[in-house]
Amino acid sequence: MTGPLAPTAADAPQDGIDPRVVGPFKLTAGERGILAGMAAKIAICLRDEDYGVTLSAGPSGRPVLAITGSSPKPYWYLSCGVLNLSQPMITEKLALSRLDTLVNGCLSRQHRPPVDVNLDESGIT
């Protein structure tokens, strides 16, 4: 494959689009800052609950928490706000809406029911 979508990294797939290509899902600087601040607070909370936490950023700029260990406290993910980190930002909501339209247009032409496209939980591993 050649062109702007061609994989260039040694670990990039040779049979598809490079995962670093995020297109309309790339977060704005403001959104990255909001999420980074949220992720830092969550990481502190998780460490206080005796979890190991590594913080990085994915290709779109969305923070990724790698959580290790275990805690006797149930529902730690609620008390630390982990689920809040997976909520889509405005940029992602707009991209998801457009993707919904495209996917459901295709499904409609095949006489299939519509779906709602959502972000996966790639921000939490």
HELIX and SHEET records of a PDB file:
HELIX    1   1 GLY A   23  PHE A   25  5                                   3    
HELIX    2   2 ALA A   29  ASP A   48  1                                  20    
HELIX    3   3 TRP A   76  SER A   79  1                                   4    
HELIX    4   4 VAL A   82  SER A   86  5                                   5    
HELIX    5   5 ILE A   90  ARG A  109  1                                  20    
SHEET    1   A 2 GLY A  52  ALA A  57  0                                        
SHEET    2   A 2 PRO A  63  THR A  68 -1                                        
END                                                                             
